[in-house]
Amino acid sequence: MKNLFCIVFVLITSMSFAQLDRRMGRTPQIPNNNSQKKVDPRETSLNYLKKELNLDTFQEAATKTFIEENMKEREYILALDITTEDKIEKLKVSNEKMNTQMNTILNENQKVLLEKLKDKNSKDKKKKVKKDKKEEKEELIHEGN
């Protein structure tokens, strides 16, 4: 009888350990294909402008240089130990500098297209800000009730 009791005890404990989640602390067995690949913002910007403005090879090379310089300058400005308002002001100056450089290499049609793209982006940003503010107000109303 003792042997039967020991065998049943071992069987039950081994079955309970078999029920444990074996994924804890381990990598998943199925690879996650949804992981996002790193996207270079410089290349993305260049490809977008190339497509929208129909840039030729010279304009493309110059634009690439302007974008790289602007990105380096942005990184430098953001790393500075100054107030946020000063950073914003310096970033605006940097963007204006890049826009001036871009306008020197573009023809008239491309300049018009570039201005339309800027207007579209600024409108999209304003819509997003308004939407965010509206959501904040709704959250405050719901919290107040």
C-alpha positions as CSV (number, residue, x, y, z in Angstrom):
1,M,0.0,0.0,0.0
2,K,2.9,2.4,0.8
3,N,4.4,1.7,-2.7
4,L,1.0,2.5,-4.4
5,F,0.7,5.7,-2.3
6,C,4.3,6.8,-3.3
7,I,3.7,6.0,-7.0
8,V,0.5,8.1,-7.0
9,F,2.2,10.9,-5.2
10,V,5.1,11.0,-7.7
11,L,2.6,10.8,-10.6
12,I,0.5,13.7,-9.4
13,T,3.5,15.9,-8.6
14,S,5.1,15.2,-12.0
15,M,1.8,16.0,-13.7
16,S,1.5,19.3,-11.9
17,F,5.0,20.3,-12.8
18,A,4.2,19.4,-16.4
19,Q,1.4,21.9,-16.3
20,L,3.7,24.9,-15.7
21,D,4.1,27.6,-18.3
22,R,7.2,26.6,-20.1
23,R,7.5,30.0,-21.9
24,M,8.5,31.9,-18.8
25,G,12.0,33.3,-19.1
26,R,12.5,31.8,-22.5
27,T,12.4,33.2,-26.0
28,P,9.2,32.6,-28.0
29,Q,9.2,29.5,-30.1
30,I,7.5,31.3,-33.0
31,P,9.5,34.1,-34.4
32,N,7.8,37.5,-34.4
33,N,7.7,38.7,-38.0
34,N,5.9,41.9,-37.0
35,S,9.0,43.5,-35.6
36,Q,9.6,46.8,-37.2
37,K,12.8,47.3,-39.2
38,K,14.8,50.4,-38.5
39,V,14.0,53.1,-41.0
40,D,16.5,55.8,-41.7
41,P,14.7,59.1,-41.6
42,R,17.2,60.7,-44.0
43,E,16.5,58.1,-46.7
44,T,12.7,58.3,-46.1
45,S,12.7,62.1,-46.4
46,L,14.9,61.9,-49.5
47,N,12.7,59.3,-51.2
48,Y,9.6,61.3,-50.4
49,L,10.9,64.5,-51.8
50,K,12.3,62.7,-54.8
51,K,8.9,61.2,-55.6
52,E,6.8,64.3,-54.9
53,L,9.1,66.9,-56.5
54,N,10.5,64.7,-59.4
55,L,14.1,65.6,-58.5
56,D,16.8,64.9,-61.1
57,T,20.1,63.3,-60.0
58,F,21.9,66.5,-59.2
59,Q,19.0,67.8,-57.2
60,E,18.7,64.5,-55.4
61,A,22.4,64.5,-54.4
62,A,22.2,68.1,-53.2
63,T,19.0,67.4,-51.3
64,K,20.6,64.4,-49.6
65,T,23.5,66.6,-48.5
66,F,21.1,69.3,-47.2
67,I,19.0,66.7,-45.3
68,E,22.1,65.2,-43.7
69,E,23.5,68.6,-42.7
70,N,20.1,69.5,-41.2
71,M,19.8,66.2,-39.3
72,K,23.3,66.7,-37.8
73,E,22.5,70.2,-36.8
74,R,19.3,69.1,-35.2
75,E,21.0,66.5,-33.2
76,Y,23.6,69.1,-32.1
77,I,20.9,71.6,-31.1
78,L,18.9,69.0,-29.2
79,A,22.0,67.9,-27.3
80,L,22.7,71.5,-26.1
81,D,22.0,72.4,-22.5
82,I,19.7,75.3,-23.2
83,T,16.0,76.1,-22.6
84,T,13.4,74.5,-24.7
85,E,12.3,77.8,-26.2
86,D,15.9,78.5,-27.3
87,K,16.1,75.0,-28.9
88,I,12.8,75.6,-30.7
89,E,14.1,78.9,-32.0
90,K,17.4,77.4,-33.2
91,L,15.5,74.5,-34.9
92,K,13.4,77.0,-36.7
93,V,16.5,78.9,-37.9
94,S,18.0,75.6,-39.0
95,N,14.8,74.6,-41.0
96,E,14.7,78.0,-42.6
97,K,18.4,77.6,-43.7
98,M,17.5,74.2,-45.2
99,N,14.5,75.7,-47.0
100,T,16.7,78.4,-48.5
101,Q,19.2,75.9,-49.7
102,M,16.5,73.8,-51.2
103,N,15.0,76.7,-53.0
104,T,18.3,77.5,-54.7
105,I,18.3,74.2,-56.5
106,L,14.6,73.8,-57.4
107,N,12.8,75.1,-60.4
108,E,9.6,77.2,-60.1
109,N,7.2,74.2,-60.4
110,Q,9.2,72.3,-57.7
111,K,9.2,75.3,-55.4
112,V,5.4,75.5,-55.7
113,L,5.1,71.8,-54.9
114,L,7.4,72.1,-52.0
115,E,5.3,75.0,-50.5
116,K,2.2,72.9,-51.0
117,L,3.8,70.0,-49.1
118,K,4.8,72.3,-46.3
119,D,1.3,73.7,-46.0
120,K,-0.2,70.2,-46.0
121,N,2.2,69.1,-43.3
122,S,1.5,72.1,-41.1
123,K,-2.3,71.6,-41.5
124,D,-1.9,67.9,-40.5
125,K,0.0,68.9,-37.4
126,K,-2.6,71.5,-36.5
127,K,-5.4,68.9,-36.9
128,K,-3.4,66.5,-34.7
129,V,-2.9,69.1,-32.0
130,K,-6.6,70.0,-32.0
131,K,-7.6,66.4,-31.8
132,D,-5.2,65.8,-28.9
133,K,-6.6,68.9,-27.0
134,K,-10.1,67.7,-27.6
135,E,-9.3,64.2,-26.2
136,E,-7.7,65.8,-23.1
137,K,-10.9,67.8,-22.5
138,E,-13.0,64.7,-22.9
139,E,-10.8,62.9,-20.4
140,L,-11.1,65.7,-17.9
141,I,-14.8,65.7,-18.3
142,H,-15.0,62.0,-17.7
143,E,-12.7,62.2,-14.7
144,G,-14.9,65.0,-13.2
145,N,-18.0,62.9,-13.3
